[in-house]
Amino acid sequence: MLSCLPVSLFPDFFTGRTTVGEWARFAASIGLDAFDISILFVRDRTPQGLAAFRKDAESGGIPLAMLTTYPDFTAPDPVTYEKELVRALSDISVAADLGARYVRLTAGQVYPDEDLNRQLDQVCRAFEVCADHADKWGIRLLWENHSKPMAWEREDFNYGEDRLDAMLERLRGSRVRMNYDIANAWLVGKDLAFLRSCYPEIASIHINDAAGREPIVFTGIGDGKADVRGSLSLLREMGYSGLYSIEEASGQGWDGIRKYVEITRGILSGN
């Protein structure tokens, strides 16, 4: 299954210039099997608002694959941590109302002065609570080797080679599977050996590319320095058959999405 998260369209969603129905119909028109959205697109969480959003989302005739969310489970303040957990459970409920198959969680921001093991313990506890909730609705939870979303001040807890390794080891065999992000792996200095190590935990793939580490610069697929071709080739070799999601962040709008979906199809087919 090939889906897409339209990062290039985020500004248009946030200002109301683009709707989920327009995105779903466009995704279907360019031959995608499914489409992804961010929880930030969902402004009205009332039952009526969610029903209207789902009706619009279904107008493209293809399924909603993944809802991406941004919980901060590493927050050092206990009250903030509890609020983040409650918010994440609400996000999972929203995903169920919208018919999403996957919910992408984040670990949270890195707090340099806090104990690494304490932060990791909090993440794992929160993931277990979220997994219990998601199981009720048949939703699969994912964690990601992440970098930094627009919603945060700091980088992700696992945006660092040692912290990422520690998180991977703690979550092996967990109900929360991995959304492996190709560009983010390159950004922290990981190579194809890391992808091979992660493979038993992977349930979905973010296909994207990056041109720079400091500052982080994402680019169109094939235009950056991440080993997109090598990663997808290795996944084919290992027999991967799960969800591929293009995290399209070229900044080129609708035309960029169309362009890089076609480029990705070519890479996936071995061209």
N, C-alpha and C positions, 0 to 999 in steps of 0.2 A: 504494500500500500504506500502510495506517495502522497504526502500532504505538504502543507506550507504554512509557516507562521509569517504574516506579512509585516515585518518590522519596518519596512520602507513606508508603510501606510499608517503607522502609529500616530503621527501628528494629525493626519486627516480624521482618524477615529476620535482623537481627543478633542478636536474642535467641532465634531459633528458633520464634517464634510463627507464622510463615508459611513455607511451603515453595514451591519453584519450581512444583511441580505445582498447588498451590492458585492461584497467580498465573496460570499458563498457562490453567487451566480457566476462571477468572474472565474473563480477557481474551477468550477465545473466546465466553463467554456474553454479553458485551456487544457482540459483533460486530466486534471488532478482527481485522484480517487477520494480525497477527503480534504478538509481544511482545518486549520488551527486558529485559535483566538487567545488573547490575553484576558485575564479576569478584569483588567482595567477598561475593557470595552463595555462591561456590564454595569450600567449606571443605576438602573432601577431593579432592585431585588425584591420588590413586592411580588406576590403570586401573579398578579395581572401583568406586571412588567416583564417577568421571566417568561410567561406564556407568549407574550407578544414578541419578545426577543427570539424565542425558539421558533415561532412561526416564520419569522423573517429569515432565520438561519436555515430553515428547511427549504426555502424557496429555490435553492440551487440544486436540490435533488441528490446531494452527496452528504455523507455523514460528517459530523463534527468529531474530529479525531482527538485533539488534545486541547485542554485548557491550561494555560501556563499561569502560575501563581507565584507569589513572592514572600512567603512567610520568613520572619526573622527569629528563628528558634534559638539563636545564640545570645539573644539580648540578656545582659547581665542583671537587669532589674526584674525581680520575680513577677511583679504586676504586669510589666510589659510582656514578659514571656507568656503569661496566661492569656493576655489579650491576643497575642499573635496566634496562640493555639486555637482559641475560640474562633478567630477570624479564618484560620485555615480550615476548620471543620465546616464553617459556613460556606467557604469556597467550594468544598467538596459537595455540599448539598446543592449549590448552584449548578455545578457540573452535572449532577444527577438530573436536575430539572431541565437542563438544556440538552441532555442526551449524549454528553461527551463520553468517550471511551477511556481516556487517560486524563490524569491530573498531574502536572509537573510541579513538584515542590522544590523549594530551595532550602539550604541549611540555615542560612542567615548570614549576617554581616560578620566580618572578622573584627574582633575587639582585641587589639594587640596586648593590652595590659591584663587581660583575663586568662585564666588557666585553660590551656588547650583541651585537656581531658574533660574539664567541667563543661566546656562549650559542646564538645562532641557527645557527652552524656545527655545533655539537654536535647540535642538534635535527635538522637536515637529514641529517647523517650517520647518526644513529640511525634516522630514518625510512626511509632507503634500505635499511639492513640488515633492518629489519622488513618492508619491501615484498618483498624477495627471499624471505624466509621465508613470508610470506602467500601469495605467488604459487604456492607448492608445493601449497597446499591450496585454492586458488580463493577465498580470502577477500579482500574489499575493505577496505582500510584507510582510515580517516577521521581528519582532525584537526579540532579544533573551536575556534572563537572562544570561549574558555572563561573562567570567572571564578575560582572557588575551591571545590574539593571538600572534604568533611569530612576527608579523609585527609591534608590538607596544612596546614602552618602559614602559608604565604604564598599570595598570589594567583598565578594563572597568568602565565607570561611574557607571553602576548599579551593579558592584561587591562590594556590601556593603548592608546590610540588609535594612537600612533606605532609601538609595538612590534607591534601587530596589522597595521598597514599593511606594515611591513617583512617580517613573516612571510608574509603573503599574497603579496607580490611574489616572495619567494624560492621559494615552493612552487607558483607558477603552472606548470601542465603536469606536475606531479609525479604519480607513481603513487598517492600518498596524497592522496585527494580531501578536500573540505571537508564537514564536518557543520555547517551554518550554524545558529547558535543565535539565535533572534529576541530573547529577553530580554537575552542577553549583549551583543548588538549595541547595544541601547538603553542598557545600563548604561555602556558606554564612549563614548556620545555619537554613535553612528553612526545614519544615517537610511537611507531607501530607496535613495538613490544608491549607498550602500555595498553593499547587497544586489545591485543591478544590476551593480556592478563584480565582485562575487564569483561571479555566476551561472555563468560557464563552468567554475568549479572545483567546483561544488556537486554532491554525490551524495546527500545526505540533509539533512533539515531537523529541527531540534529546535523544536517549537512549545511555548513557555512564556511566562510573563509575570513582571514584576517591579514592585514598588511603590516601591522606594527604592534609592538608590545608596550612601549612607553612613549606616548600614551597608547591605549588600546584603540586600534583602528580596524573596524570591520569593513569588508568590501564584498563585491560580487563574487560568486563562486567561480574559482579558477583564476581570479585576478590577484589573489593574495599569495601568502607563503605557506599556508597550511597544506599538508599532504592529503588533499581531498581524493585524488585519484588512487593513491596508494591505500588509503583507508577503505575506500569502497571496494577496491580490488580484494583486499584482505577479507573483508566481510563476505564477499561472494565466495572466496576460497573456503571460509569456515562454515558456509551454509546458512548465513543469516537470511531470515525470511520475514522479519518483523516490520514495524513501521519505520519508514524514512520520512522525515519532515525537513523541508528546506527552510532554514531560518534566513529569510531573504532580507538582507540589510544593506543593499547597495545604495539606498537613498535615491533610487531612480524611479520610484513610484510604480504605477501599473505596468509601464513598459519594461521596467527592470525586472519585475516579477515574471512577466512572460518570457523575457530573454533568459533569465537564469534558471527557470524551470526547464526550458529546452536544453540548456547547457548541461544541467544535472541529468536529464534523461540520457543524453549522449554518454556521459561518464558512467552512469549505471549500466548502460548496455555494452560497455567496454570499448567505446570509441574514443 
